[in-house]
Amino acid sequence: MFITSARLLWSIVGVFGFIFSIYSVNKGQRSEHRTCVDFDSVKLQQLKKSAQDALNAISSQNVICSGERAKQGQHVFNKGILRFHYNVLDDLLKIDTVGGHEHLDSLMRDLVNPLDQTVQETIRNTKAYFSAEEIYVDCNADVFGKYVSKLRAKLVAYLMADTSVTIYGRYGIQQIRREVHHIATRMVNHEVYVDPMARDRWLSENPGRVKKYNQATCAIAIMFRNILQDFKKVSDKMKVFRSRGNKWIWDEDISDL
């Protein structure tokens, strides 16, 4: 989703509080009550609700938010994006294979991150800074972590099913594909790889770099939308290994992921 000028203005305004007056009549006398509304508190509640809504799309768990801060600033984009493909294959390696480790290691070396170097650098280096006196709450780490955990498990299940030569091993592969698509789509719709508070702060301080932000979010969205295509290529390479007379342990005993 692209950041519009109106949204950017809202982000800038959101860092300020505002005061309004309430007038009431008491026993024929007019009295003025000045009430301070902490606009940051309003935004905080909206932040938590958005995070919970995102998590509800794939889970019944409650979101866990933290006020912990990184010493070198808060990343706008979760850096876990950069190792996602590698981590899926690493998960697969943890499942015992018959003579397959060296070939899976080769797959890891050959696996190419679909994000170009400019986007990768944006993910690594785009940070926001909050003083000790400012409110900062991170719900993104928990939401992103739970999404990634589910998606990685489903992609491992997909690789196991797609490369299996047994009827039992391939059972349910279409359902697995639908589940991968469901999780990845929700990731994109809710932009769970972005820290909203860090994003709003960074954009308010860098209004001329909205295009850079939009380019990164667009590339990340495309990556997750195409995630099955990436791992279909991995599956095809694994099938070459199988064609040479090798087999995977899950041909005999597939786990229920």
VOPA-156799 format. One line per field, with one value per residue: x, y, z of N, C-alpha, C in turn; residue number from 1. Coordinates in steps of 0.05 Angstrom, whole numbers. Each point is the difference from the previous one (the first is absolute). Example, Ala and Ser with C-alpha at 12.3 -4.5 7.8 and 13.67 -1.06 7.14 Angstrom:
2
n_px	(264 | -7) $
n_py	(-114 | 21) $
n_pz	(156 | -14) $
ca_px	(-18 | 16) $
ca_py	(24 | 24) $
ca_pz	(0 | 1) $
c_px	(18 | -15) $
c_py	(24 | 22) $
c_pz	(0 | 14) $
n	(1 | 2) $
END
This chain:
257
n_px	(17 | -7 | 20 | -24 | -3 | -25 | 8 | 18 | -18 | -17 | 20 | 3 | -26 | 2 | 22 | -20 | -2 | -25 | -9 | -22 | -18 | -9 | -22 | -6 | -26 | 7 | -26 | -6 | 23 | 14 | 8 | 25 | -1 | 25 | -5 | 21 | 0 | 11 | 6 | 24 | -15 | -13 | 23 | 8 | -24 | 1 | 25 | -8 | -21 | 15 | 18 | -20 | -10 | 26 | 4 | -23 | 13 | 19 | -8 | -4 | 26 | 7 | 0 | 26 | -4 | 21 | 10 | 11 | 22 | 6 | 25 | -1 | -23 | -24 | 3 | -3 | 18 | -15 | 24 | -19 | -10 | 24 | -6 | -23 | 9 | 22 | -16 | -15 | 21 | 7 | -26 | 1 | 24 | -16 | -14 | 4 | 20 | -6 | 24 | -18 | 13 | 19 | -21 | -11 | 24 | 1 | -24 | 9 | 22 | -17 | -13 | -14 | 7 | -26 | 8 | -1 | 25 | -13 | -19 | 20 | 13 | -23 | -3 | 26 | -2 | -25 | 7 | -15 | 1 | -3 | -4 | 14 | -7 | 4 | -26 | 8 | -16 | 11 | -20 | 16 | 19 | -20 | -13 | 21 | 9 | -25 | -1 | 25 | -5 | -24 | 9 | 20 | -17 | -16 | 20 | 8 | -25 | -1 | 25 | -8 | -24 | 10 | 19 | -22 | 7 | -8 | -21 | 9 | 24 | -14 | -11 | -20 | 15 | -24 | -7 | 23 | -2 | -25 | 10 | 20 | -18 | -16 | 20 | 12 | -24 | -5 | 23 | -7 | -24 | 12 | 17 | -1 | 14 | -19 | 17 | -26 | 7 | 17 | -18 | -20 | 17 | 8 | -25 | -7 | 23 | -11 | -14 | 25 | -3 | -24 | 11 | 21 | -16 | -15 | 24 | 9 | -22 | 2 | 26 | -4 | -20 | 14 | 20 | -16 | -9 | 26 | -4 | -24 | 2 | 10 | -18 | -15 | 16 | -1 | -27 | 1 | 17 | -17 | -17 | 18 | 3 | -27 | 2 | 19 | -24 | 0 | -4 | -23 | 6 | -11 | 14 | 13 | 6 | -22 | 11 | -17 | 8) $
n_py	(-24 | 18 | 15 | 10 | 23 | -7 | -25 | 10 | 17 | -20 | -12 | 22 | 3 | -27 | 14 | 15 | 12 | 0 | 25 | -9 | 18 | -8 | 11 | 3 | -3 | 12 | -5 | 2 | -13 | 14 | -25 | 4 | -23 | 3 | -16 | -13 | -2 | -22 | 14 | -2 | 4 | 18 | 10 | -1 | 8 | 18 | 5 | -3 | 15 | 16 | -2 | 3 | 19 | 8 | -3 | 13 | 10 | -8 | 13 | -15 | 2 | 8 | 24 | -2 | 23 | 14 | 11 | -24 | 14 | 1 | -5 | -13 | 3 | 7 | -24 | 14 | -14 | -21 | -1 | -13 | 20 | 10 | -14 | 9 | 3 | 11 | 13 | 2 | 3 | 18 | 8 | -1 | 13 | 12 | -5 | -22 | 0 | -16 | 8 | 16 | 0 | -14 | -12 | -2 | -6 | -16 | -9 | 0 | -11 | -16 | -1 | 14 | 19 | 0 | 11 | 21 | 6 | 17 | -19 | -18 | 19 | 5 | -25 | -3 | 21 | -6 | 19 | -2 | 24 | -11 | 23 | -1 | 25 | -10 | -2 | -25 | -11 | -24 | -1 | 13 | 0 | 3 | 19 | 13 | -3 | 5 | 21 | 9 | -5 | 10 | 22 | 2 | -6 | 17 | 17 | -7 | 1 | 23 | 6 | -8 | 12 | 22 | -7 | -6 | -26 | 3 | -15 | -13 | 0 | -5 | -15 | 15 | -5 | -4 | -13 | -12 | -3 | -7 | -15 | -7 | -3 | -13 | -13 | -6 | -5 | -12 | -12 | -2 | -10 | -13 | -3 | -25 | 6 | 18 | 15 | 2 | -3 | -19 | -12 | 5 | -7 | -21 | -5 | 5 | -15 | -17 | 22 | 5 | -19 | 10 | 9 | 4 | 9 | 14 | 6 | 3 | 13 | 12 | 2 | 7 | 16 | 7 | 2 | 9 | 17 | 1 | -2 | -9 | 20 | 15 | -11 | 6 | 21 | 5 | -5 | 15 | 16 | -2 | 3 | 17 | 8 | 1 | 13 | 7 | -7 | 25 | 1 | 12 | 6 | 23 | -14 | -5 | 24 | 11 | 23 | 3 | 17) $
n_pz	(0 | -17 | 10 | 6 | -12 | -3 | -6 | -16 | -8 | -1 | -12 | -15 | -5 | -5 | -4 | -6 | 24 | 8 | 4 | 11 | -1 | 24 | -8 | 25 | 4 | 22 | 8 | -25 | 7 | -17 | -2 | -1 | -14 | 3 | -21 | 9 | -25 | 9 | -21 | 12 | 22 | -14 | -10 | 26 | 8 | -19 | 8 | 25 | -6 | -15 | 20 | 18 | -15 | -3 | 26 | 4 | -20 | 18 | 22 | 21 | -4 | 24 | -11 | -1 | 14 | -8 | 21 | -4 | 3 | -26 | 8 | -23 | 13 | -6 | -9 | -22 | -13 | 5 | 11 | 14 | -14 | 7 | 21 | -9 | -25 | 10 | 16 | -22 | -15 | 18 | 1 | -26 | 2 | 17 | -22 | 13 | -16 | -20 | 8 | 12 | 23 | -13 | -9 | 24 | 9 | -22 | 6 | 25 | -10 | -14 | 23 | -17 | 17 | -3 | 23 | -15 | -6 | -17 | -5 | -3 | -12 | -13 | -3 | -6 | -15 | -6 | 16 | 22 | 11 | 24 | 11 | 22 | -5 | -24 | -6 | 4 | -17 | 3 | -17 | -17 | 18 | 17 | -13 | -7 | 24 | 7 | -17 | 5 | 25 | -4 | -13 | 17 | 19 | -11 | -4 | 24 | 9 | -14 | 8 | 24 | -2 | -10 | 18 | 13 | 0 | 25 | -2 | 21 | -11 | -22 | 19 | -9 | -22 | -12 | 21 | -1 | -26 | 5 | 19 | -17 | -19 | 17 | 10 | -23 | -8 | 23 | -4 | -25 | 4 | 20 | -20 | 7 | -22 | 6 | 13 | 6 | 25 | -6 | -15 | 17 | 18 | -13 | -7 | 26 | 4 | -18 | -1 | -6 | 19 | -4 | -23 | 15 | 18 | -18 | -10 | 25 | 8 | -23 | 2 | 25 | -7 | -21 | 17 | 18 | -18 | -6 | 26 | -9 | -17 | 20 | 16 | -21 | -4 | 26 | -1 | -22 | 14 | 20 | -20 | -8 | 25 | 1 | -22 | 18 | 10 | 8 | 25 | 8 | 24 | -10 | -19 | 22 | 10 | -11 | 9 | 19 | -19) $
ca_px	(-17 | 17 | -6 | -10 | 7 | -19 | 8 | 25 | -8 | -11 | 22 | 14 | -18 | -5 | 20 | -8 | -25 | -16 | -16 | -25 | -15 | -28 | -15 | -24 | -14 | -4 | -14 | -4 | 26 | 14 | 27 | 17 | 17 | 20 | 7 | 23 | -3 | 26 | -4 | 17 | -15 | -20 | 14 | 10 | -22 | -4 | 22 | -4 | -23 | 9 | 17 | -17 | -15 | 17 | 5 | -26 | -4 | 12 | 4 | -18 | 17 | 1 | 25 | 17 | 15 | 23 | 12 | 29 | 11 | 26 | 18 | 7 | -24 | -21 | -2 | -27 | -6 | 11 | 22 | -4 | -7 | 23 | 9 | -24 | 4 | 21 | -10 | -18 | 17 | 13 | -20 | -1 | 24 | -3 | -14 | 20 | -2 | 18 | 20 | -8 | 10 | 19 | -15 | -15 | 20 | 5 | -24 | 2 | 20 | -10 | -24 | 5 | -20 | -13 | 1 | 26 | 18 | -10 | -21 | 12 | 13 | -21 | -10 | 21 | 9 | -22 | -5 | -11 | 12 | -18 | 14 | -8 | -24 | -22 | -13 | 5 | -11 | 5 | -17 | 7 | 18 | -17 | -18 | 17 | 11 | -20 | -6 | 22 | 1 | -21 | 6 | 23 | -9 | -17 | 18 | 14 | -20 | -3 | 23 | 0 | -21 | 4 | 22 | -4 | -9 | -21 | -27 | -3 | 17 | -11 | -28 | -6 | 18 | -15 | -8 | 24 | 4 | -20 | 7 | 23 | -11 | -15 | 18 | 15 | -18 | -6 | 25 | 2 | -23 | 4 | 27 | 9 | 29 | 6 | -5 | -15 | 11 | 26 | -6 | -11 | 21 | 20 | -12 | -4 | 26 | 12 | -23 | 9 | 9 | -23 | 3 | 18 | -16 | -19 | 14 | 7 | -24 | -10 | 18 | -5 | -26 | 3 | 15 | -18 | -21 | 12 | 16 | -3 | 16 | 28 | 5 | -4 | 26 | 15 | -10 | 9 | 28 | 1 | -9 | 24 | 15 | -15 | 2 | 26 | -3 | 0 | -27 | -2 | -11 | -29 | -14 | -8 | -13 | -3 | -10 | -24 | 8) $
ca_py	(24 | 24 | 21 | 24 | 25 | 3 | -18 | 11 | 23 | -12 | -11 | 23 | 12 | -19 | 1 | 22 | -1 | 24 | 7 | 13 | 10 | -9 | 19 | -11 | 19 | -11 | 18 | 27 | 13 | -14 | -7 | -10 | -23 | -5 | -28 | -7 | -26 | -9 | -11 | -23 | -22 | -8 | -14 | -25 | -19 | -7 | -18 | -26 | -12 | -8 | -23 | -23 | -7 | -14 | -27 | -16 | -10 | -27 | -12 | 9 | 10 | 29 | 13 | 8 | 24 | 5 | 27 | -3 | 15 | -7 | 22 | 14 | 8 | -20 | -6 | 4 | -27 | -22 | -11 | -29 | -2 | -6 | -28 | -17 | -23 | -17 | -12 | -22 | -23 | -8 | -16 | -26 | -15 | -11 | -26 | -19 | -10 | -22 | 9 | 23 | 25 | 14 | 11 | 22 | 21 | 12 | 16 | 24 | 17 | 9 | 15 | 29 | 18 | 14 | 28 | 11 | 11 | 26 | -5 | -13 | 21 | 16 | -16 | 0 | 26 | 19 | -1 | 23 | 3 | 11 | 7 | -15 | 13 | -5 | -26 | -17 | -27 | -17 | -23 | -13 | -23 | -24 | -7 | -10 | -26 | -21 | -4 | -14 | -27 | -16 | -2 | -18 | -28 | -8 | -4 | -25 | -21 | 1 | -12 | -29 | -13 | 3 | -17 | -28 | -18 | -17 | 11 | 11 | 23 | 22 | 5 | 26 | 21 | 23 | 15 | 14 | 23 | 21 | 11 | 18 | 24 | 15 | 13 | 20 | 22 | 15 | 14 | 23 | 18 | 14 | 9 | -9 | 2 | 28 | 10 | 25 | 24 | 7 | 11 | 27 | 18 | 3 | 15 | 28 | 13 | -2 | 2 | -2 | -28 | -16 | -18 | -21 | -17 | -14 | -20 | -23 | -14 | -12 | -23 | -20 | -11 | -18 | -23 | -18 | -10 | -20 | -18 | -27 | -3 | -3 | -26 | -20 | -3 | -16 | -27 | -12 | -8 | -23 | -23 | -8 | -18 | -25 | -15 | -15 | -24 | 7 | 4 | 15 | -16 | 3 | -20 | -22 | 10 | 29 | 13 | 17 | 27) $
ca_pz	(0 | -2 | 18 | -14 | 13 | 23 | 21 | 10 | 17 | 24 | 16 | 13 | 20 | 22 | 22 | 18 | 15 | -4 | 23 | -7 | 23 | 3 | 16 | 12 | 18 | 26 | 18 | -12 | -5 | -22 | 9 | -22 | 8 | -21 | 0 | -17 | -14 | -9 | -27 | -2 | 12 | -19 | -21 | 11 | 0 | -28 | -7 | 12 | -13 | -27 | 3 | 7 | -24 | -18 | 11 | -1 | -27 | -2 | 26 | 22 | 22 | 6 | -7 | 22 | -7 | 17 | -1 | -2 | -22 | -9 | 5 | -25 | -14 | -6 | -28 | -12 | -12 | 15 | -15 | -5 | -28 | -17 | 3 | 0 | -17 | 12 | 25 | -8 | -6 | 25 | 14 | -14 | 7 | 27 | -3 | -8 | -28 | -7 | -18 | -14 | 11 | -17 | -23 | 10 | 4 | -26 | -6 | 15 | -12 | -26 | 3 | -4 | 11 | -22 | 4 | -11 | 20 | 10 | 19 | 23 | 15 | 13 | 23 | 20 | 10 | 6 | 29 | 13 | 27 | 21 | 25 | 24 | 10 | -18 | 0 | -24 | 4 | -24 | -2 | -26 | 3 | 7 | -22 | -22 | 8 | -1 | -28 | -13 | 11 | -14 | -28 | -3 | 5 | -23 | -23 | 5 | -6 | -29 | -12 | 6 | -16 | -29 | -9 | 8 | -22 | 11 | 1 | 27 | 3 | -16 | 8 | 12 | -10 | -9 | 24 | 10 | -17 | 7 | 26 | -5 | -13 | 20 | 19 | -15 | -8 | 24 | 7 | -17 | 6 | 26 | 1 | 26 | 0 | 5 | 27 | -6 | 15 | -12 | -26 | 2 | 9 | -22 | -22 | 9 | 0 | -27 | -18 | -27 | -7 | -2 | -23 | 8 | 17 | -16 | -17 | 17 | 7 | -24 | -6 | 21 | -6 | -23 | 9 | 14 | -19 | -18 | 16 | -9 | -24 | 8 | 12 | -21 | -12 | 19 | -2 | -26 | 3 | 18 | -15 | -15 | 19 | 3 | -26 | 0 | 16 | 28 | 11 | 25 | 22 | 2 | -17 | 17 | 25 | -3 | 24 | -3 | 6) $
c_px	(17 | -9 | -8 | 9 | -18 | 9 | 26 | -6 | -11 | 22 | 15 | -16 | -2 | 20 | -6 | -26 | -17 | -18 | -26 | -15 | -28 | -13 | -25 | -12 | -6 | -12 | -1 | 26 | 14 | 29 | 15 | 18 | 19 | 9 | 22 | -4 | 27 | -4 | 17 | -14 | -21 | 13 | 10 | -22 | -6 | 21 | -4 | -24 | 8 | 17 | -17 | -17 | 16 | 5 | -25 | -4 | 11 | 1 | -21 | 16 | -2 | 27 | 15 | 17 | 22 | 9 | 30 | 11 | 28 | 19 | 6 | -24 | -19 | -2 | -29 | -9 | 13 | 22 | -2 | -8 | 24 | 9 | -23 | 4 | 20 | -11 | -20 | 17 | 15 | -19 | -2 | 24 | -2 | -15 | 20 | -5 | 20 | 20 | -6 | 12 | 18 | -15 | -17 | 18 | 5 | -24 | 2 | 20 | -11 | -25 | 5 | -23 | -13 | 1 | 27 | 15 | -9 | -21 | 11 | 14 | -20 | -11 | 20 | 3 | -22 | -8 | -12 | 11 | -20 | 16 | -11 | -26 | -24 | -12 | 8 | -10 | 3 | -19 | 8 | 17 | -16 | -17 | 17 | 11 | -20 | -8 | 22 | 2 | -20 | 7 | 24 | -8 | -16 | 18 | 17 | -18 | -4 | 23 | 1 | -21 | 6 | 23 | -4 | -10 | -22 | -27 | -5 | 16 | -11 | -28 | -3 | 16 | -15 | -10 | 24 | 5 | -20 | 7 | 24 | -10 | -15 | 18 | 15 | -17 | -6 | 25 | 2 | -23 | 5 | 28 | 14 | 30 | 9 | -7 | -14 | 11 | 26 | -4 | -10 | 21 | 20 | -11 | -4 | 26 | 13 | -23 | 8 | 8 | -24 | 2 | 18 | -15 | -19 | 12 | 6 | -25 | -12 | 16 | -5 | -27 | 1 | 15 | -19 | -23 | 10 | 15 | -2 | 16 | 29 | 6 | -8 | 26 | 18 | -8 | 9 | 29 | 2 | -9 | 22 | 17 | -14 | 3 | 25 | -1 | 0 | -29 | 2 | -12 | -30 | -15 | -11 | -17 | -2 | -12 | -24 | 7 | -24) $
c_py	(25 | 21 | 25 | 25 | 5 | -17 | 10 | 24 | -10 | -10 | 23 | 12 | -18 | 1 | 22 | -6 | 24 | 3 | 13 | 7 | -11 | 20 | -13 | 21 | -14 | 20 | 28 | 14 | -16 | -5 | -12 | -22 | -5 | -28 | -5 | -28 | -7 | -15 | -24 | -25 | -11 | -17 | -27 | -22 | -9 | -19 | -28 | -14 | -10 | -25 | -25 | -8 | -16 | -29 | -17 | -12 | -28 | -15 | 11 | 10 | 30 | 11 | 8 | 24 | 5 | 28 | 0 | 14 | -10 | 24 | 16 | 8 | -22 | -3 | 4 | -27 | -22 | -14 | -30 | -5 | -10 | -29 | -19 | -25 | -20 | -15 | -23 | -25 | -10 | -17 | -28 | -17 | -14 | -27 | -20 | -10 | -23 | 10 | 27 | 26 | 16 | 13 | 24 | 24 | 15 | 18 | 26 | 20 | 13 | 18 | 30 | 16 | 16 | 30 | 11 | 14 | 26 | -4 | -13 | 21 | 17 | -15 | 1 | 27 | 21 | -3 | 26 | 1 | 14 | 6 | -16 | 11 | -6 | -28 | -15 | -28 | -16 | -25 | -17 | -24 | -26 | -9 | -11 | -28 | -23 | -6 | -17 | -29 | -18 | -4 | -19 | -29 | -10 | -4 | -25 | -23 | -2 | -14 | -30 | -14 | 1 | -18 | -29 | -16 | -19 | 15 | 14 | 26 | 25 | 8 | 28 | 23 | 25 | 17 | 15 | 25 | 22 | 13 | 19 | 26 | 18 | 16 | 23 | 24 | 18 | 16 | 27 | 20 | 16 | 11 | -7 | 2 | 29 | 7 | 27 | 25 | 9 | 12 | 29 | 20 | 5 | 17 | 29 | 16 | 0 | 1 | -2 | -28 | -19 | -21 | -23 | -20 | -17 | -21 | -25 | -16 | -15 | -26 | -23 | -14 | -20 | -25 | -20 | -11 | -22 | -22 | -29 | -5 | -4 | -28 | -23 | -5 | -18 | -29 | -14 | -9 | -24 | -25 | -11 | -19 | -27 | -17 | -17 | -24 | 5 | 3 | 15 | -18 | 3 | -16 | -22 | 9 | 30 | 11 | 17 | 29 | 18) $
c_pz	(0 | 21 | -16 | 15 | 25 | 23 | 13 | 19 | 26 | 19 | 15 | 22 | 24 | 23 | 20 | 15 | -7 | 24 | -9 | 26 | 0 | 19 | 11 | 19 | 26 | 18 | -11 | -7 | -22 | 10 | -24 | 11 | -23 | 2 | -20 | -12 | -11 | -27 | -4 | 11 | -19 | -22 | 10 | 0 | -29 | -9 | 10 | -14 | -28 | 2 | 6 | -24 | -20 | 9 | -1 | -28 | -3 | 26 | 20 | 24 | 4 | -7 | 25 | -9 | 20 | -3 | -2 | -25 | -7 | 4 | -25 | -16 | -7 | -31 | -10 | -11 | 17 | -16 | -6 | -29 | -16 | 2 | -2 | -17 | 11 | 24 | -6 | -6 | 24 | 16 | -13 | 7 | 28 | 0 | -11 | -29 | -4 | -21 | -14 | 9 | -18 | -24 | 9 | 7 | -26 | -8 | 15 | -13 | -26 | 3 | -1 | 13 | -23 | 3 | -11 | 23 | 12 | 21 | 25 | 18 | 14 | 25 | 23 | 14 | 7 | 29 | 10 | 29 | 18 | 25 | 23 | 11 | -17 | 3 | -25 | 7 | -26 | 2 | -25 | 4 | 6 | -24 | -23 | 7 | -2 | -29 | -13 | 9 | -15 | -29 | -6 | 3 | -24 | -25 | 2 | -7 | -30 | -14 | 4 | -17 | -30 | -10 | 7 | -24 | 10 | 0 | 27 | 2 | -15 | 8 | 12 | -11 | -9 | 24 | 12 | -17 | 6 | 27 | -3 | -12 | 20 | 19 | -14 | -7 | 24 | 9 | -16 | 6 | 25 | 3 | 27 | 2 | 6 | 29 | -3 | 14 | -12 | -28 | 1 | 9 | -23 | -23 | 7 | -1 | -28 | -21 | -30 | -9 | 0 | -22 | 7 | 17 | -17 | -18 | 15 | 7 | -24 | -6 | 20 | -5 | -23 | 8 | 14 | -17 | -18 | 15 | -9 | -26 | 6 | 10 | -19 | -14 | 17 | -1 | -25 | 2 | 18 | -15 | -18 | 17 | 2 | -26 | -2 | 18 | 30 | 10 | 26 | 22 | 2 | -20 | 17 | 24 | -1 | 26 | -6 | 9 | 0) $
n	(1 | 2 | 3 | 4 | 5 | 6 | 7 | 8 | 9 | 10 | 11 | 12 | 13 | 14 | 15 | 16 | 17 | 18 | 19 | 20 | 21 | 22 | 23 | 24 | 25 | 26 | 27 | 28 | 29 | 30 | 31 | 32 | 33 | 34 | 35 | 36 | 37 | 38 | 39 | 40 | 41 | 42 | 43 | 44 | 45 | 46 | 47 | 48 | 49 | 50 | 51 | 52 | 53 | 54 | 55 | 56 | 57 | 58 | 59 | 60 | 61 | 62 | 63 | 64 | 65 | 66 | 67 | 68 | 69 | 70 | 71 | 72 | 73 | 74 | 75 | 76 | 77 | 78 | 79 | 80 | 81 | 82 | 83 | 84 | 85 | 86 | 87 | 88 | 89 | 90 | 91 | 92 | 93 | 94 | 95 | 96 | 97 | 98 | 99 | 100 | 101 | 102 | 103 | 104 | 105 | 106 | 107 | 108 | 109 | 110 | 111 | 112 | 113 | 114 | 115 | 116 | 117 | 118 | 119 | 120 | 121 | 122 | 123 | 124 | 125 | 126 | 127 | 128 | 129 | 130 | 131 | 132 | 133 | 134 | 135 | 136 | 137 | 138 | 139 | 140 | 141 | 142 | 143 | 144 | 145 | 146 | 147 | 148 | 149 | 150 | 151 | 152 | 153 | 154 | 155 | 156 | 157 | 158 | 159 | 160 | 161 | 162 | 163 | 164 | 165 | 166 | 167 | 168 | 169 | 170 | 171 | 172 | 173 | 174 | 175 | 176 | 177 | 178 | 179 | 180 | 181 | 182 | 183 | 184 | 185 | 186 | 187 | 188 | 189 | 190 | 191 | 192 | 193 | 194 | 195 | 196 | 197 | 198 | 199 | 200 | 201 | 202 | 203 | 204 | 205 | 206 | 207 | 208 | 209 | 210 | 211 | 212 | 213 | 214 | 215 | 216 | 217 | 218 | 219 | 220 | 221 | 222 | 223 | 224 | 225 | 226 | 227 | 228 | 229 | 230 | 231 | 232 | 233 | 234 | 235 | 236 | 237 | 238 | 239 | 240 | 241 | 242 | 243 | 244 | 245 | 246 | 247 | 248 | 249 | 250 | 251 | 252 | 253 | 254 | 255 | 256 | 257) $
END
